[in-house]
Amino acid sequence: MTTAPFSMRMDQKIKTRLEKQAALEERSAAFLVQKVVADYLDAKDYERKVFEEAFKEADKGVFISGEAVHRWMESWGTENELPMPEPDIFPADRKVG
């Protein structure tokens, strides 16, 4: 992996904590910062992917109504807990069946 220099300003308290953690892990502060930034970007990439998939699914027009979700949630912890509801809202041109 090629690296490139990068500098930034950081709150002194955070820098002190970072240096302490780096010493505990026997790593450099730069290593930890790179790892944290990589993890953050990976999480953001995953989040973006999940949202894109959800939007594609929503574009199909098939949903579970709020009423069905509320009935299900109200049953949690009772003797008659309901299973997760199935979609009950469909596009106008689709027949249920």
Backbone as a ProteinNet text record, in pm:
[ID]
protein_1_A
[PRIMARY]
MTTAPFSMRMDQKIKTRLEKQAALEERSAAFLVQKVVADYLDAKDYERKVFEEAFKEADKGVFISGEAVHRWMESWGTENELPMPEPDIFPADRKVG
[TERTIARY]
84.9	0	89.6	63.1	137.4	70.9	150.6	97.4	126.6	51	69.7	64.3	145	140.9	6.4	-33.9	-159.3	-143.2	-173	-162.8	-296.6	-317.5	-443	-422.5	-512.2	-510.4	-606.5	-571.8	-650.2	-653.7	-767.9	-781	-673.4	-609.8	-499.3	-543.9	-663.7	-711.7	-727	-778.3	-793.7	-656.5	-564	-428.3	-363.3	-380.1	-322.9	-383.9	-513.9	-581.1	-534.9	-522.5	-476.2	-336.2	-247.9	-110.3	-106	-190.1	-197.2	-243.9	-349.7	-400.7	-297.4	-229	-124.7	-16.4	22.9	125.4	74.4	-51.7	-108.5	-109.6	-133.1	-140.6	-6.4	94	227.2	220.6	146.6	131.1	156.9	171.8	187.4	49.6	47	-77.9	-127.1	-36.6	-74	-141.9	-92.3	-153.1	-297.8	-319.1	-454	-547.1	-498.7	-581.8	-618.1	-522	-550.9	-654.1	-642.1	-736.7	-876.8	-884.9	-1015.4	-1079	-1002.4	-1056.7	-1102.5	-1023.6	-1062.2	-1191.4	-1200.8	-1322.9	-1443.3	-1424.5	-1532.3	-1580	-1484.6	-1521.5	-1589.2	-1541.9	-1607.6	-1751.6	-1773.3	-1908.3	-1996.7	-1943.7	-2020.4	-2052.8	-1957	-1982.8	-2095.3	-2090.8	-2193.9	-2329.4	-2330.4	-2454.1	-2514	-2429.4	-2476.1	-2535.8	-2470.4	-2518	-2654.6	-2669.2	-2796.2	-2907.6	-2878.3	-2979.6	-3014.9	-2916.6	-2944.8	-3033.3	-3003.4	-3086.1	-3227.3	-3238.1	-3370.2	-3450.7	-3385.5	-3456	-3502.2	-3419.8	-3460.1	-3580.8	-3577.5	-3688.8	-3814.4	-3798.4	-3913.5	-3972.9	-3888.3	-3937.5	-4033.2	-4026.9	-4118	-4260.1	-4273.9	-4405.7	-4470.5	-4393.5	-4446.9	-4401.6	-4500.4	-4468.8	-4551.4	-4510.4	-4589.8	-4651.2	-4781.9	-4849.8	-4808.1	-4819.9	-4791.7	-4882.7	-5008	-5103.2	-5056.6	-5010.4	-4964.9	-4841	-4752	-4631.3	-4668.9	-4761.4	-4803.9	-4870.4	-4957.9	-5020.4	-4913.2	-4814.8	-4706.6	-4628.8	-4590.7	-4511.1	-4589.7	-4718.5	-4800.9	-4814.5	-4791.1	-4801.4	-4671.7	-4564.2	-4436.5	-4448.2	-4396.1	-4395	-4525.9	-4624.5	-4752.8	-4755.9	-4860.1	-4875.5	-4910.4	-4965.1	-5007	-4922.9	-4791.9	-4703.2	-4721.8	-4740.8	-4764.6	-4632.1	-4635.5	-4515	-4493.7	-4374.2	-4346	-4445.1	-4504.1	-4606.4	-4549	-4634.2	-4601.2	-4643.8	-4587.4	-4631.9	-4781.8	-4846.8	-4990.8	-5026.6	-4926.2	-4947.5	-4873.8	-4946.8	-4890.6	-4921.5	-4843.8	-4875.8	-5014.8	-5080.8	-5217.9	-5231.1	-5125.5	-5135.8	-5101.7	-5073.7	-5039.7	-5155.5	-5190	-5297.4	-5237	-5302.4	-5259.9	-5313.2	-5226	-5287.2	-5224.6
-116.9	0	123.3	210.3	336.2	432.8	516.8	613.8	753.6	848.4	988.6	1068.8	1171.2	1251.2	1322.6	1337.9	1405.8	1467.5	1593.4	1656.5	1717.3	1733.1	1789.1	1850.1	1938.8	1995.4	1912.7	1892.1	1808.2	1870.3	1861.1	1907	1838.3	1913.3	1859.6	1742.5	1748.4	1638.5	1510.5	1524.1	1406.3	1352.7	1440.9	1398.6	1322.9	1372.2	1305.3	1166.1	1157.4	1027	932.4	984.9	904.1	850.4	935.6	892.4	788.2	804.3	706	571	574.8	450.3	385.6	465.4	412	342.5	401.7	339.9	207.7	205.6	81.5	-30.4	6.8	-92.7	-116.3	-44.3	-52.8	-28.7	74.8	118.6	267.7	319.9	464.7	530	655	730.3	736.5	751.3	757.2	626.9	513.8	385	381.7	423.9	422.5	515.7	634.5	729.4	670.9	609.9	550	439.1	357.6	248.1	303.5	405.8	464.9	525.9	596.3	658	549.8	444.4	335	269.5	243.4	182.9	273.9	403.6	500.8	499.2	501.9	502.3	372.4	258.6	130.6	132.4	186.9	194.6	283.9	395.5	485.3	419.9	345	272.5	171.2	98.4	-0.9	67.7	177.1	252.2	299.4	352.3	399.5	283.9	168	50.4	6.1	4	-36.3	59.5	190.9	288.2	273.7	254.9	238	116.5	5.9	-114.5	-90.4	-17.6	12.3	100	198.1	284.5	204.9	113.2	29.4	-55.8	-110.9	-192.2	-106.2	13.1	102.9	142.8	156.7	193	87.9	-34.4	-139.4	-114.3	-33.5	1.9	-100.5	-195.1	-297.3	-262.9	-244.3	-200.2	-276	-263.3	-309.5	-184.7	-185.8	-67.7	-40.4	84.4	121.9	50.2	31.3	-38.2	-180.8	-249.8	-387.3	-392.6	-297.7	-293.2	-266	-173.1	-141.3	-261.4	-332.2	-452.7	-552.5	-570.8	-664.8	-620.3	-492.9	-443	-449.2	-420.3	-426.1	-568.2	-666.9	-806.1	-857.6	-782.6	-827.9	-849	-958.5	-987.1	-1039.2	-1058.9	-1113.8	-1262.8	-1329.3	-1473	-1499.3	-1399.1	-1414.2	-1326	-1338.4	-1255.8	-1291.4	-1189.8	-1209.6	-1226.4	-1300.2	-1306.8	-1173.4	-1151.3	-1028.6	-1017.2	-900.1	-886.1	-897.8	-940.5	-948.8	-817.5	-784.6	-663.5	-668.2	-551.9	-542.9	-418.9	-352.7	-238.7	-270.3	-266.9	-302.8	-194.2	-187.6	-91.5	-120	-18.9	-30.9	-132.2	-152.4	-242.5	-388.1	-415.5	-552.1	-613.4	-734.5	-804.2	-887.6	-887.8	-970.2	-1110.2	-1206.9	-1329.4	-1454
0	0	0	-93	-92.8	4.8	62.9	158.1	109	160.5	126.1	255.5	266.3	388.5	402.5	526.7	557.4	695.5	706.7	838.2	875.1	1004.3	1052.2	1189.5	1224.8	1358.7	1443.2	1570.2	1657.7	1796.8	1860.3	1997.9	2083.7	2170.3	2250.1	2337.7	2393.9	2478.3	2397.5	2276	2189.4	2151.6	2119.8	2083.7	2198.9	2319.5	2436.9	2454.1	2440.9	2451.2	2341	2220.4	2107.5	2134.1	2179.5	2207.4	2318.6	2420.5	2528.8	2475.1	2392.4	2334.5	2243.5	2164.9	2076.7	2157.7	2268.8	2353.7	2411.4	2454.6	2509	2405.7	2280.5	2173.7	2105.2	2152.3	2091.4	1940.3	1905.9	1767.5	1763.1	1644.3	1631.4	1630.9	1669.2	1663.1	1519.1	1425	1283.2	1239.5	1289.4	1256.4	1304.9	1430.2	1486	1410.3	1376.1	1301.6	1165.9	1098.5	968.2	982.3	1087	1109.2	1136.6	1219.6	1252.6	1128.2	1049.4	928.2	830.4	815.2	725.4	773.7	903.8	958.9	938	959.3	939.6	793.6	701.1	559.4	519.3	574.1	546.9	596.4	716.2	771.8	685.5	638.4	553.1	419.1	362.5	237.5	257.5	369.1	398.7	417.2	492.8	515	382.6	295.3	164.8	84.7	88.5	15.7	69.3	202	262.5	221.4	225.6	185.7	38.2	-48.2	-190.8	-214.6	-143.3	-157.7	-105.7	5.8	62	-33.4	-95.4	-190.7	-311.9	-361	-473.6	-435.7	-313.4	-265.8	-251.7	-198.2	-180.8	-314.8	-416.8	-549.1	-606.8	-554.2	-600.3	-549.6	-444.4	-393.7	-303.2	-251.9	-162.6	-20.8	69	204.6	307.3	432.1	546	607.3	626.7	680	824.1	862.6	1000.3	1097.5	1058.2	1144.9	1172.9	1069.4	1087.2	1176.2	1158.5	1241.5	1386.5	1407.9	1545.1	1612.6	1538.9	1596.2	1638.9	1551.3	1579.7	1703	1707.8	1820.3	1950.8	1945.4	2066.6	2119	2033.9	2077.3	2141.4	2128.1	2183.5	2334.2	2380.2	2523.2	2576.9	2490.1	2534.8	2504.8	2555.8	2528.4	2382.7	2315.3	2175.8	2084.9	2098.3	2016.1	1869	1788.4	1645.1	1570.8	1458.3	1374.5	1303.4	1254.9	1180.5	1065.2	1046.9	942.2	801.2	713.3	571.4	505	390.2	319.3	294.7	315.2	291.6	209.8	157.3	67.5	-62	-171.1	-301.2	-403.4	-510.8	-618.1	-672.6	-721.3	-769.5	-882.4	-960.7	-1075.5	-1040.1	-912.8	-873.3	-795.3	-831.2	-760.5	-648.2	-533.7	-419.9	-443	-413.1	-431.9	-439.6
[MASK]
+++++++++++++++++++++++++++++++++++++++++++++++++++++++++++++++++++++++++++++++++++++++++++++++++

